[in-house]
Amino acid sequence: MLEIKKNIYWVGVRDWELKRFHGEEFSTHRGSTYNSYLIRDKKIALVDTVWTPFHEEFAEELDREIGLENISLIVINHTEQDHAGSLLYLMEKIPDTPIYCTRNGAAMIKGHFHKDWNFNAVKTGDSVDLGEYKLVFVEMPLLHWPDSMATYVAGANVLLSNDAFGQHYVSSSLYNDQVDQGELFQEAIKYFANILTPFSDLVKKKTAEIKSLNLPIDMIAPSHGIIWRDNPLQIVEKYEQWASGYHEGTVAILYDTMWGATRKMALAIARGLENKGVGAKLFNLGKSDKADVVTEVFKARGVIVGSSTINRSVLSNTAAILEVIKGLKFKGKVGAAFGSYGWSGESPKIIQDRLAEAGIEIIAEPLKMKWDPAPENLKECEAFGEAFADKIR
């Protein structure tokens, strides 16, 4: 138990070994945390739990520190297993404890655990008095599940924001002013890009709503990663920026290759972009981490995707990243396609069509080369990159 404000404690778990999350979808190179918070007042409130594999040590630590029977209520801001996974184990020991969550949250908890506990469904503005402090609930639907909400601790000026404003980032330190800022914001933007991008319009509405409430906020404590105590609203401002067609003016070139021809094309296209002063980042999809690639697409103004043709289609890693890009619903990005082939050559057109389906504006006709590109072919690729740069500049 680590006190973060008077009588408010971090009681979470640091998972240094975590390398993949959401199944195998999300890479967590710097591990993660499962942040649970305990408020010791006239009533004792537990806000969120930790991921299921850690439920025994989590409950045992709480029992040792305060006695589980002394917990007056449990708040579940979000029912995904990394936040509510210890609930079943806890409720076996304290079965009558009231659970505060949204209406959707109650339905989802029942769906996860098949138990009809003492649910108290809340909506924005509802509150619970603890004594010195009061919990005020703020619904945050689809940030990033329909059940999501945040809990504001009135009197302490602490926003317990659950997934919003978090990062998959573990450190021996708890606070944003105690860690490497480059690492922190790299993980924060990766988290936003891979999880919250499809909900950008909702992010803008919700951040505006939070600001309109004029709540004094001294600390934003999410359910993953670092707690924001030094200028905590800086991460809210970042979310507003990231949700508003954010880009850094670069171009992400994503390619997969069988025998190196498509790679040569990618390098030549990058030279063309650089000739015009546009930064390019290249990613071999067969060797690059998917979540890291998505982050760079999020940061880019343009995305150029290439693949060899195989079985009259694209290589499997190219198909996978195109599906991810479509699901994330990027806005304000432009793109193009390229690829090499031996005899049929369908891949560039397939890529272009899938980029267009994903909402990427196509600004160049697809470029394809037969067999291994000759020097004059590579000059054509370079010119392709230059023309793309001219259009986005």
C-alpha positions as a Markdown table, in Angstrom:
| # | Residue | x | y | z |
|---|---|---|---|---|
| 1 | Met | 0.0 | 0.0 | 0.0 |
| 2 | Leu | 1.5 | 3.3 | -1.2 |
| 3 | Glu | -0.2 | 6.5 | -0.1 |
| 4 | Ile | -0.7 | 8.9 | -3.1 |
| 5 | Lys | -2.8 | 11.4 | -1.2 |
| 6 | Lys | -4.0 | 11.6 | 2.3 |
| 7 | Asn | -5.8 | 8.2 | 3.1 |
| 8 | Ile | -5.8 | 7.3 | -0.7 |
| 9 | Tyr | -3.5 | 4.3 | -1.5 |
| 10 | Trp | -2.2 | 2.6 | -4.6 |
| 11 | Val | -2.7 | -1.1 | -4.0 |
| 12 | Gly | -2.0 | -2.4 | -7.5 |
| 13 | Val | 0.5 | -4.8 | -9.1 |
| 14 | Arg | 3.6 | -4.2 | -11.1 |
| 15 | Asp | 3.9 | -6.7 | -13.9 |
| 16 | Trp | 7.5 | -6.4 | -15.0 |
| 17 | Glu | 7.4 | -9.6 | -17.1 |
| 18 | Leu | 4.4 | -8.7 | -19.3 |
| 19 | Lys | 5.3 | -8.6 | -23.0 |
| 20 | Arg | 1.9 | -9.1 | -24.8 |
| 21 | Phe | -1.5 | -7.8 | -23.9 |
| 22 | His | -5.1 | -8.2 | -25.3 |
| 23 | Gly | -4.1 | -11.8 | -26.1 |
| 24 | Glu | -1.2 | -11.4 | -28.5 |
| 25 | Glu | -2.4 | -8.1 | -30.1 |
| 26 | Phe | -0.6 | -5.4 | -28.1 |
| 27 | Ser | 3.2 | -5.4 | -27.3 |
| 28 | Thr | 4.2 | -4.2 | -23.9 |
| 29 | His | 7.9 | -3.8 | -24.2 |
| 30 | Arg | 8.1 | -2.0 | -20.8 |
| 31 | Gly | 5.6 | -4.2 | -18.9 |
| 32 | Ser | 2.6 | -2.7 | -17.3 |
| 33 | Thr | 0.8 | -2.2 | -14.0 |
| 34 | Tyr | -2.7 | -3.0 | -12.8 |
| 35 | Asn | -3.6 | 0.0 | -10.7 |
| 36 | Ser | -6.1 | -0.4 | -7.9 |
| 37 | Tyr | -6.9 | 2.3 | -5.4 |
| 38 | Leu | -8.1 | 2.1 | -1.8 |
| 39 | Ile | -9.6 | 5.1 | 0.1 |
| 40 | Arg | -9.6 | 4.8 | 3.9 |
| 41 | Asp | -12.3 | 7.0 | 5.2 |
| 42 | Lys | -15.3 | 6.5 | 7.5 |
| 43 | Lys | -16.2 | 4.1 | 4.8 |
| 44 | Ile | -13.4 | 2.1 | 3.0 |
| 45 | Ala | -13.8 | 2.1 | -0.8 |
| 46 | Leu | -11.8 | -0.1 | -3.2 |
| 47 | Val | -11.7 | 1.3 | -6.8 |
| 48 | Asp | -11.0 | -1.4 | -9.4 |
| 49 | Thr | -9.0 | -4.6 | -8.8 |
| 50 | Val | -6.2 | -6.3 | -10.6 |
| 51 | Trp | -5.8 | -8.9 | -13.4 |
| 52 | Thr | -7.0 | -12.4 | -12.6 |
| 53 | Pro | -3.5 | -14.1 | -12.3 |
| 54 | Phe | -2.7 | -11.8 | -9.4 |
| 55 | His | -5.9 | -12.2 | -7.5 |
| 56 | Glu | -4.6 | -14.2 | -4.5 |
| 57 | Glu | -1.7 | -11.9 | -3.6 |
| 58 | Phe | -3.9 | -8.9 | -4.2 |
| 59 | Ala | -6.6 | -10.1 | -1.8 |
| 60 | Glu | -4.1 | -11.3 | 0.8 |
| 61 | Glu | -2.3 | -8.0 | 0.9 |
| 62 | Leu | -5.6 | -6.1 | 1.3 |
| 63 | Asp | -6.7 | -8.5 | 4.0 |
| 64 | Arg | -3.4 | -8.1 | 5.8 |
| 65 | Glu | -3.5 | -4.3 | 5.7 |
| 66 | Ile | -7.2 | -3.5 | 6.4 |
| 67 | Gly | -9.1 | -6.8 | 6.7 |
| 68 | Leu | -11.3 | -7.6 | 3.7 |
| 69 | Glu | -14.4 | -7.5 | 5.9 |
| 70 | Asn | -13.8 | -3.8 | 6.4 |
| 71 | Ile | -14.2 | -2.9 | 2.8 |
| 72 | Ser | -17.5 | -0.9 | 2.6 |
| 73 | Leu | -17.9 | -0.8 | -1.2 |
| 74 | Ile | -16.2 | -1.7 | -4.4 |
| 75 | Val | -16.2 | 0.5 | -7.5 |
| 76 | Ile | -15.6 | -1.1 | -10.9 |
| 77 | Asn | -14.8 | 1.6 | -13.5 |
| 78 | His | -14.4 | -1.0 | -16.2 |
| 79 | Thr | -15.2 | -4.7 | -16.3 |
| 80 | Glu | -12.3 | -6.0 | -18.5 |
| 81 | Gln | -10.3 | -8.7 | -16.7 |
| 82 | Asp | -7.2 | -6.6 | -16.1 |
| 83 | His | -9.4 | -4.4 | -13.9 |
| 84 | Ala | -12.1 | -6.6 | -12.6 |
| 85 | Gly | -10.4 | -9.9 | -12.8 |
| 86 | Ser | -10.0 | -10.3 | -9.0 |
| 87 | Leu | -13.6 | -9.6 | -8.3 |
| 88 | Leu | -14.8 | -13.2 | -8.2 |
| 89 | Tyr | -12.1 | -14.1 | -5.6 |
| 90 | Leu | -12.9 | -11.1 | -3.5 |
| 91 | Met | -16.6 | -11.6 | -3.6 |
| 92 | Glu | -16.2 | -15.2 | -2.4 |
| 93 | Lys | -14.8 | -13.7 | 0.8 |
| 94 | Ile | -17.1 | -10.6 | 1.1 |
| 95 | Pro | -20.2 | -11.6 | -0.9 |
| 96 | Asp | -22.6 | -8.9 | 0.3 |
| 97 | Thr | -20.3 | -5.9 | -0.5 |
| 98 | Pro | -22.0 | -3.4 | -2.7 |
| 99 | Ile | -20.5 | -2.9 | -6.2 |
| 100 | Tyr | -20.8 | 0.5 | -7.9 |
| 101 | Cys | -20.6 | 0.5 | -11.7 |
| 102 | Thr | -22.5 | 1.7 | -14.7 |
| 103 | Arg | -25.6 | -0.1 | -15.9 |
| 104 | Asn | -23.6 | -1.6 | -18.7 |
| 105 | Gly | -21.0 | -2.6 | -16.2 |
| 106 | Ala | -23.4 | -4.6 | -14.1 |
| 107 | Ala | -24.6 | -6.5 | -17.2 |
| 108 | Met | -21.0 | -7.2 | -18.2 |
| 109 | Ile | -19.9 | -8.4 | -14.8 |
| 110 | Lys | -22.8 | -10.8 | -14.8 |
| 111 | Gly | -21.7 | -11.9 | -18.2 |
| 112 | His | -18.1 | -12.5 | -17.1 |
| 113 | Phe | -18.8 | -14.1 | -13.7 |
| 114 | His | -22.4 | -15.3 | -13.9 |
| 115 | Lys | -23.1 | -13.9 | -10.4 |
| 116 | Asp | -25.9 | -11.6 | -9.3 |
| 117 | Trp | -24.1 | -9.6 | -6.6 |
| 118 | Asn | -25.2 | -6.4 | -4.9 |
| 119 | Phe | -25.0 | -4.1 | -7.9 |
| 120 | Asn | -25.5 | -0.3 | -7.6 |
| 121 | Ala | -25.8 | 1.1 | -11.1 |
| 122 | Val | -24.6 | 4.7 | -11.4 |
| 123 | Lys | -24.6 | 7.5 | -14.0 |
| 124 | Thr | -22.7 | 10.7 | -14.4 |
| 125 | Gly | -23.1 | 13.0 | -11.3 |
| 126 | Asp | -24.1 | 10.2 | -8.9 |
| 127 | Ser | -22.0 | 10.1 | -5.8 |
| 128 | Val | -21.3 | 8.2 | -2.6 |
| 129 | Asp | -20.2 | 9.9 | 0.7 |
| 130 | Leu | -17.3 | 8.2 | 2.4 |
| 131 | Gly | -16.8 | 10.8 | 5.2 |
| 132 | Glu | -14.1 | 13.3 | 4.5 |
| 133 | Tyr | -14.2 | 12.4 | 0.8 |
| 134 | Lys | -17.0 | 11.8 | -1.7 |
| 135 | Leu | -16.9 | 9.7 | -4.8 |
| 136 | Val | -18.4 | 11.3 | -7.9 |
| 137 | Phe | -19.0 | 9.1 | -11.0 |
| 138 | Val | -18.5 | 10.2 | -14.6 |
| 139 | Glu | -19.6 | 7.8 | -17.4 |
| 140 | Met | -17.1 | 7.4 | -20.2 |
| 141 | Pro | -18.9 | 5.0 | -22.6 |
| 142 | Leu | -16.7 | 3.5 | -25.3 |
| 143 | Leu | -13.5 | 4.9 | -23.8 |
| 144 | His | -12.9 | 2.2 | -24.5 |
| 145 | Trp | -15.8 | -0.2 | -23.6 |
| 146 | Pro | -19.5 | 0.6 | -23.3 |
| 147 | Asp | -19.3 | 0.1 | -19.5 |
| 148 | Ser | -16.3 | 2.5 | -18.9 |
| 149 | Met | -16.5 | 5.3 | -16.3 |
| 150 | Ala | -14.2 | 7.4 | -14.1 |
| 151 | Thr | -14.4 | 8.1 | -10.4 |
| 152 | Tyr | -13.6 | 11.5 | -9.0 |
| 153 | Val | -12.6 | 11.7 | -5.4 |
| 154 | Ala | -14.0 | 15.1 | -4.3 |
| 155 | Gly | -12.1 | 16.6 | -1.4 |
| 156 | Ala | -8.9 | 15.1 | -2.6 |
| 157 | Asn | -9.1 | 16.4 | -6.2 |
| 158 | Val | -8.1 | 13.0 | -7.6 |
| 159 | Leu | -9.5 | 11.6 | -10.9 |
| 160 | Leu | -9.4 | 7.8 | -11.0 |
| 161 | Ser | -9.7 | 7.5 | -14.8 |
| 162 | Asn | -9.3 | 3.8 | -15.5 |
| 163 | Asp | -8.1 | 3.1 | -19.1 |
| 164 | Ala | -8.2 | 6.8 | -20.1 |
| 165 | Phe | -4.8 | 8.6 | -19.8 |
| 166 | Gly | -3.0 | 5.3 | -19.1 |
| 167 | Gln | 0.1 | 3.6 | -20.5 |
| 168 | His | 1.5 | 0.1 | -20.5 |
| 169 | Tyr | 4.6 | 1.1 | -18.6 |
| 170 | Val | 6.0 | -0.2 | -15.4 |
| 171 | Ser | 8.5 | 1.6 | -13.1 |
| 172 | Ser | 9.7 | 1.5 | -9.6 |
| 173 | Ser | 8.3 | 5.1 | -9.4 |
| 174 | Leu | 4.6 | 5.9 | -9.3 |
| 175 | Tyr | 4.6 | 9.4 | -10.8 |
| 176 | Asn | 5.0 | 11.2 | -14.1 |
| 177 | Asp | 7.7 | 13.6 | -12.8 |
| 178 | Gln | 9.9 | 10.6 | -11.6 |
| 179 | Val | 10.3 | 8.7 | -14.9 |
| 180 | Asp | 11.9 | 9.2 | -18.3 |
| 181 | Gln | 9.6 | 11.6 | -20.2 |
| 182 | Gly | 10.5 | 10.1 | -23.6 |
| 183 | Glu | 9.6 | 6.6 | -22.5 |
| 184 | Leu | 6.4 | 7.9 | -20.8 |
| 185 | Phe | 5.0 | 9.7 | -23.8 |
| 186 | Gln | 6.1 | 7.0 | -26.2 |
| 187 | Glu | 4.0 | 4.5 | -24.3 |
| 188 | Ala | 1.1 | 7.0 | -23.8 |
| 189 | Ile | 0.8 | 7.7 | -27.6 |
| 190 | Lys | 1.2 | 4.0 | -28.4 |
| 191 | Tyr | -1.7 | 3.3 | -26.0 |
| 192 | Phe | -3.9 | 6.0 | -27.6 |
| 193 | Ala | -3.0 | 5.0 | -31.2 |
| 194 | Asn | -3.7 | 1.3 | -30.7 |
| 195 | Ile | -6.7 | 1.4 | -28.4 |
| 196 | Leu | -8.5 | 4.8 | -28.5 |
| 197 | Thr | -8.0 | 6.0 | -32.1 |
| 198 | Pro | -11.4 | 4.7 | -33.2 |
| 199 | Phe | -13.1 | 6.7 | -30.5 |
| 200 | Ser | -11.4 | 10.0 | -31.2 |
| 201 | Asp | -14.6 | 11.9 | -31.6 |
| 202 | Leu | -15.8 | 10.6 | -28.2 |
| 203 | Val | -12.5 | 11.5 | -26.7 |
| 204 | Lys | -12.9 | 15.1 | -27.7 |
| 205 | Lys | -16.4 | 15.3 | -26.3 |
| 206 | Lys | -15.5 | 13.6 | -23.1 |
| 207 | Thr | -12.4 | 15.7 | -22.4 |
| 208 | Ala | -14.5 | 18.8 | -23.1 |
| 209 | Glu | -17.1 | 17.6 | -20.7 |
| 210 | Ile | -14.6 | 16.9 | -18.0 |
| 211 | Lys | -13.1 | 20.4 | -18.4 |
| 212 | Ser | -16.6 | 22.0 | -18.4 |
| 213 | Leu | -17.3 | 20.5 | -14.9 |
| 214 | Asn | -14.5 | 22.8 | -13.6 |
| 215 | Leu | -13.4 | 20.1 | -11.2 |
| 216 | Pro | -10.1 | 20.9 | -9.4 |
| 217 | Ile | -7.7 | 18.1 | -10.5 |
| 218 | Asp | -4.5 | 17.6 | -8.6 |
| 219 | Met | -3.9 | 14.1 | -9.8 |
| 220 | Ile | -5.0 | 11.8 | -12.6 |
| 221 | Ala | -4.6 | 8.1 | -11.6 |
| 222 | Pro | -5.2 | 5.7 | -14.5 |
| 223 | Ser | -5.5 | 1.9 | -14.2 |
| 224 | His | -2.3 | 1.3 | -16.2 |
| 225 | Gly | 1.1 | 2.9 | -15.8 |
| 226 | Ile | 2.1 | 6.1 | -14.2 |
| 227 | Ile | 0.1 | 8.5 | -12.1 |
| 228 | Trp | 0.0 | 12.1 | -13.4 |
| 229 | Arg | 0.6 | 14.5 | -10.5 |
| 230 | Asp | 2.9 | 17.1 | -12.1 |
| 231 | Asn | 0.6 | 19.2 | -14.3 |
| 232 | Pro | -1.9 | 16.4 | -14.6 |
| 233 | Leu | -4.0 | 18.1 | -17.2 |
| 234 | Gln | -1.1 | 17.9 | -19.7 |
| 235 | Ile | -2.3 | 14.3 | -20.6 |
| 236 | Val | -5.8 | 15.6 | -21.1 |
| 237 | Glu | -4.4 | 18.2 | -23.5 |
| 238 | Lys | -2.4 | 15.5 | -25.3 |
| 239 | Tyr | -5.6 | 13.5 | -25.8 |
| 240 | Glu | -7.4 | 16.4 | -27.3 |
| 241 | Gln | -4.5 | 16.9 | -29.7 |
| 242 | Trp | -4.2 | 13.2 | -30.6 |
| 243 | Ala | -7.9 | 13.0 | -31.2 |
| 244 | Ser | -7.9 | 15.9 | -33.6 |
| 245 | Gly | -6.3 | 14.5 | -36.8 |
| 246 | Tyr | -2.9 | 14.4 | -35.2 |
| 247 | His | 0.2 | 13.8 | -37.4 |
| 248 | Glu | 3.9 | 14.8 | -37.4 |
| 249 | Gly | 4.2 | 15.3 | -41.2 |
| 250 | Thr | 6.1 | 12.0 | -41.8 |
| 251 | Val | 5.3 | 9.1 | -44.1 |
| 252 | Ala | 5.3 | 5.5 | -42.9 |
| 253 | Ile | 6.3 | 3.0 | -45.5 |
| 254 | Leu | 5.1 | -0.5 | -44.7 |
| 255 | Tyr | 6.2 | -3.4 | -46.8 |
| 256 | Asp | 6.7 | -7.1 | -46.9 |
| 257 | Thr | 8.9 | -8.9 | -49.4 |
| 258 | Met | 9.7 | -12.4 | -50.5 |
| 259 | Trp | 13.1 | -12.1 | -52.3 |
| 260 | Gly | 14.0 | -8.4 | -51.7 |
| 261 | Ala | 12.5 | -6.7 | -54.7 |
| 262 | Thr | 9.7 | -5.0 | -52.8 |
| 263 | Arg | 12.2 | -3.9 | -50.2 |
| 264 | Lys | 14.4 | -2.2 | -52.9 |
| 265 | Met | 11.3 | -0.4 | -54.1 |
| 266 | Ala | 10.5 | 0.8 | -50.5 |
| 267 | Leu | 14.0 | 2.1 | -50.0 |
| 268 | Ala | 13.9 | 4.0 | -53.3 |
| 269 | Ile | 10.5 | 5.5 | -52.5 |
| 270 | Ala | 11.9 | 6.6 | -49.1 |
| 271 | Arg | 14.9 | 8.3 | -50.9 |
| 272 | Gly | 12.4 | 10.2 | -53.1 |
| 273 | Leu | 10.5 | 11.5 | -50.0 |
| 274 | Glu | 13.7 | 12.5 | -48.3 |
| 275 | Asn | 14.8 | 14.3 | -51.5 |
| 276 | Lys | 11.9 | 16.6 | -50.9 |
| 277 | Gly | 12.5 | 17.0 | -47.2 |
| 278 | Val | 9.8 | 14.7 | -46.0 |
| 279 | Gly | 10.8 | 12.2 | -43.3 |
| 280 | Ala | 10.2 | 8.5 | -44.0 |
| 281 | Lys | 10.1 | 5.6 | -41.6 |
| 282 | Leu | 10.3 | 2.1 | -43.1 |
| 283 | Phe | 8.9 | -1.1 | -41.5 |
| 284 | Asn | 9.3 | -4.6 | -42.8 |
| 285 | Leu | 6.0 | -6.1 | -41.8 |
| 286 | Gly | 7.5 | -9.6 | -41.5 |
| 287 | Lys | 9.9 | -8.4 | -38.8 |
| 288 | Ser | 8.2 | -5.4 | -37.1 |
| 289 | Asp | 6.0 | -5.4 | -34.1 |
| 290 | Lys | 2.4 | -4.7 | -35.2 |
| 291 | Ala | 1.5 | -2.3 | -32.3 |
| 292 | Asp | 4.7 | -0.3 | -32.9 |
| 293 | Val | 3.9 | 0.0 | -36.6 |
| 294 | Val | 0.3 | 1.2 | -35.8 |
| 295 | Thr | 1.8 | 3.9 | -33.6 |
| 296 | Glu | 4.0 | 5.2 | -36.4 |
| 297 | Val | 1.0 | 5.1 | -38.8 |
| 298 | Phe | -0.9 | 7.2 | -36.3 |
| 299 | Lys | 2.0 | 9.7 | -36.1 |
| 300 | Ala | 2.4 | 9.9 | -39.9 |
| 301 | Arg | 0.7 | 12.1 | -42.4 |
| 302 | Gly | 0.9 | 9.5 | -45.2 |
| 303 | Val | 1.1 | 5.7 | -45.3 |
| 304 | Ile | 2.6 | 3.9 | -48.3 |
| 305 | Val | 2.1 | 0.1 | -48.3 |
| 306 | Gly | 3.8 | -2.5 | -50.4 |
| 307 | Ser | 3.8 | -6.2 | -50.9 |
| 308 | Ser | 5.0 | -8.9 | -53.2 |
| 309 | Thr | 2.1 | -10.7 | -55.0 |
| 310 | Ile | 1.5 | -14.3 | -53.8 |
| 311 | Asn | -1.4 | -16.5 | -54.8 |
| 312 | Arg | -2.9 | -13.5 | -56.7 |
| 313 | Ser | -3.0 | -11.5 | -53.4 |
| 314 | Val | -0.8 | -9.9 | -50.8 |
| 315 | Leu | 1.6 | -11.5 | -48.2 |
| 316 | Ser | -0.1 | -12.4 | -44.9 |
| 317 | Asn | 1.6 | -9.8 | -42.8 |
| 318 | Thr | 0.5 | -7.1 | -45.2 |
| 319 | Ala | -3.1 | -8.4 | -45.1 |
| 320 | Ala | -3.0 | -8.3 | -41.3 |
| 321 | Ile | -1.8 | -4.7 | -41.0 |
| 322 | Leu | -4.4 | -3.5 | -43.5 |
| 323 | Glu | -7.1 | -5.1 | -41.5 |
| 324 | Val | -5.8 | -3.4 | -38.3 |
| 325 | Ile | -5.6 | 0.0 | -40.1 |
| 326 | Lys | -9.2 | -0.4 | -41.3 |
| 327 | Gly | -10.4 | -1.2 | -37.8 |
| 328 | Leu | -8.7 | 1.8 | -36.2 |
| 329 | Lys | -10.5 | 4.3 | -38.6 |
| 330 | Phe | -7.7 | 6.7 | -39.0 |
| 331 | Lys | -8.7 | 10.2 | -40.2 |
| 332 | Gly | -6.9 | 12.8 | -42.3 |
| 333 | Lys | -4.3 | 10.4 | -43.7 |
| 334 | Val | -3.3 | 9.9 | -47.3 |
| 335 | Gly | -1.7 | 6.9 | -48.9 |
| 336 | Ala | -0.6 | 4.8 | -51.9 |
| 337 | Ala | 0.4 | 1.3 | -52.8 |
| 338 | Phe | 3.3 | -0.5 | -54.5 |
| 339 | Gly | 4.7 | -4.0 | -55.0 |
| 340 | Ser | 6.7 | -6.4 | -57.0 |
| 341 | Tyr | 5.5 | -9.5 | -58.9 |
| 342 | Gly | 6.5 | -12.3 | -61.1 |
| 343 | Trp | 3.6 | -12.9 | -63.5 |
| 344 | Ser | 0.2 | -11.8 | -62.2 |
| 345 | Gly | 0.8 | -8.6 | -60.1 |
| 346 | Glu | -2.5 | -8.1 | -58.2 |
| 347 | Ser | -1.0 | -6.9 | -54.9 |
| 348 | Pro | -0.7 | -3.1 | -55.4 |
| 349 | Lys | -4.3 | -2.8 | -56.5 |
| 350 | Ile | -5.5 | -4.9 | -53.6 |
| 351 | Ile | -3.6 | -2.8 | -51.2 |
| 352 | Gln | -4.9 | 0.4 | -52.7 |
| 353 | Asp | -8.5 | -0.8 | -52.5 |
| 354 | Arg | -8.1 | -1.8 | -48.8 |
| 355 | Leu | -6.5 | 1.5 | -47.9 |
| 356 | Ala | -9.4 | 3.3 | -49.5 |
| 357 | Glu | -11.9 | 1.0 | -47.6 |
| 358 | Ala | -10.0 | 2.1 | -44.4 |
| 359 | Gly | -10.7 | 5.8 | -45.1 |
| 360 | Ile | -7.1 | 6.6 | -46.4 |
| 361 | Glu | -7.2 | 9.1 | -49.2 |
| 362 | Ile | -5.4 | 7.6 | -52.2 |
| 363 | Ile | -3.2 | 10.3 | -53.8 |
| 364 | Ala | -1.1 | 8.3 | -56.3 |
| 365 | Glu | -1.8 | 5.4 | -58.7 |
| 366 | Pro | -0.3 | 2.1 | -57.5 |
| 367 | Leu | 3.2 | 1.3 | -58.5 |
| 368 | Lys | 4.3 | -2.2 | -59.5 |
| 369 | Met | 7.5 | -3.7 | -60.8 |
| 370 | Lys | 8.0 | -7.0 | -62.5 |
| 371 | Trp | 10.8 | -9.2 | -61.2 |
| 372 | Asp | 13.8 | -7.5 | -59.6 |
| 373 | Pro | 13.8 | -3.7 | -60.2 |
| 374 | Ala | 16.6 | -2.5 | -62.5 |
| 375 | Pro | 18.3 | 0.9 | -61.8 |
| 376 | Glu | 15.9 | 2.7 | -64.1 |
| 377 | Asn | 13.0 | 1.1 | -62.2 |
| 378 | Leu | 14.4 | 2.3 | -58.9 |
| 379 | Lys | 14.6 | 5.8 | -60.4 |
| 380 | Glu | 10.9 | 5.5 | -61.1 |
| 381 | Cys | 10.3 | 4.5 | -57.5 |
| 382 | Glu | 12.3 | 7.5 | -56.3 |
| 383 | Ala | 10.2 | 9.8 | -58.5 |
| 384 | Phe | 7.1 | 8.1 | -57.0 |
| 385 | Gly | 8.3 | 9.2 | -53.5 |
| 386 | Glu | 9.1 | 12.7 | -54.7 |
| 387 | Ala | 5.6 | 13.1 | -56.3 |
| 388 | Phe | 4.0 | 11.8 | -53.1 |
| 389 | Ala | 6.0 | 14.3 | -51.0 |
| 390 | Asp | 5.0 | 17.2 | -53.3 |
| 391 | Lys | 1.3 | 16.3 | -52.8 |
| 392 | Ile | 1.5 | 16.2 | -49.0 |
| 393 | Arg | 3.6 | 19.3 | -48.7 |
